[in-house]
């Protein structure tokens, strides 16, 4: 018996890479959106808002996602719901149409981030289990 990888492993590794880049891209998108929204596009106060500081917690997990740390993917998938909630509330309650549109974009980015993190964790756990089974089956 050879130690060849299972036939789906290349597909799995490309899916893991895709979910990683979706997670990183949507997180960076949330950071850029939060800064642009609160500083230029539709701030709560003219000239910018202190609400731009809301992006600081988003910067923390960026390094963990870039280093592909499983724990970071797990807790980001929970933290993102705070930003999702903010987006839903502001989409419903903001007076400016531009601000409502930005809030809907925030909601969409949050959904992509959550799905990418959850899918990433699931794929990596599945790959680890398959690798463990392959190693156990090899004499």
C-alpha positions in Angstrom: 0.0 0.0 0.0 1.4 3.4 -0.9 1.2 6.6 1.1 -0.7 8.5 -1.7 -3.1 11.2 -0.6 -6.8 10.7 -1.0 -8.1 11.8 -4.3 -10.1 14.7 -2.8 -7.1 16.2 -1.0 -6.1 18.7 -3.7 -9.6 19.9 -3.9 -9.8 20.1 -0.1 -6.5 22.1 0.1 -7.7 24.5 -2.6 -11.0 24.9 -0.7 -9.1 25.6 2.5 -7.0 28.2 0.7 -10.2 29.8 -0.8 -11.9 30.0 2.6 -8.7 31.5 4.1 -8.6 34.3 1.5 -12.3 34.9 1.7 -12.0 35.3 5.5 -9.0 37.6 5.2 -10.5 39.6 2.4 -13.9 40.1 4.1 -12.1 41.1 7.4 -10.0 43.6 5.5 -13.1 44.8 3.8 -14.8 45.3 7.1 -11.8 47.3 8.4 -11.7 49.5 5.3 -15.5 50.0 5.2 -15.6 50.9 8.9 -12.9 53.6 8.5 -14.3 55.0 5.3 -17.8 55.0 6.6 -17.1 56.8 9.8 -14.4 59.1 8.6 -15.5 60.2 5.1 -18.6 58.6 3.5 -21.4 59.0 6.0 -20.0 59.8 9.5 -22.4 60.4 12.4 -20.9 63.9 12.8 -19.4 66.1 10.2 -15.7 65.7 9.8 -15.6 62.2 11.1 -16.7 60.2 14.1 -15.0 58.5 17.0 -17.1 55.5 16.0 -14.3 54.7 13.5 -12.5 53.1 16.5 -14.9 50.2 16.1 -12.4 48.7 13.6 -9.7 48.3 16.2 -11.0 44.9 17.4 -11.0 43.8 13.8 -7.3 44.5 13.4 -6.4 42.0 16.2 -7.4 38.8 14.4 -5.8 39.8 11.1 -2.4 38.3 11.9 -4.0 35.1 13.2 -5.9 34.6 10.0 -2.9 35.4 7.9 -0.9 32.8 9.9 -3.8 30.3 9.4 -4.4 29.8 13.2 -7.4 27.6 13.8 -8.3 29.3 17.1 -8.5 32.7 15.4 -11.0 31.4 12.8 -13.1 30.1 15.6 -13.3 33.2 17.7 -13.7 35.6 14.7 -16.7 33.6 13.7 -18.3 34.6 17.0 -17.0 38.2 17.2 -18.3 39.0 13.7 -21.9 38.8 15.0 -21.4 42.1 16.9 -20.6 43.9 13.6 -23.5 42.1 11.9 -25.9 43.4 14.6 -24.5 46.9 14.2 -25.1 46.7 10.4 -28.6 45.4 10.8 -29.5 48.1 13.3 -28.0 50.9 11.2 -29.6 49.6 8.0 -32.9 49.8 9.8 -32.5 53.1 11.6 -30.1 55.4 9.8 -31.6 58.4 8.1 -29.1 58.7 5.2 -29.6 56.4 2.3 -25.8 56.1 1.8 -25.4 55.1 5.5 -28.1 52.4 5.1 -26.4 51.1 2.0 -23.1 51.0 3.8 -24.8 49.1 6.7 -26.1 46.5 4.3 -22.6 46.1 2.8 -21.3 45.6 6.4 -24.0 42.9 6.9 -22.9 41.2 3.6 -19.2 41.3 4.6 -20.1 39.8 8.0 -22.0 37.0 6.5 -19.1 36.2 4.1 -16.6 36.3 7.0 -18.7 34.0 9.2 -19.3 31.5 6.4 -15.6 31.5 5.4 -14.4 31.0 9.0 -17.0 28.3 9.7 -16.2 26.5 6.4 -12.5 26.8 6.9 -12.6 25.2 10.4 -14.9 22.4 9.1 -12.6 21.7 6.2 -9.4 21.7 8.3 -11.0 19.4 10.9 -12.2 17.0 8.2 -8.7 17.0 6.6 -7.1 16.3 9.9 -9.5 13.4 10.6 -8.9 11.9 7.1 -5.1 12.3 7.6 -5.3 10.6 11.0 -7.3 7.7 9.5 -4.8 7.3 6.7 -1.9 7.2 9.1 -3.7 4.7 11.3 -4.5 2.5 8.3 -0.9 2.5 7.1 1.1 -0.4 8.6 
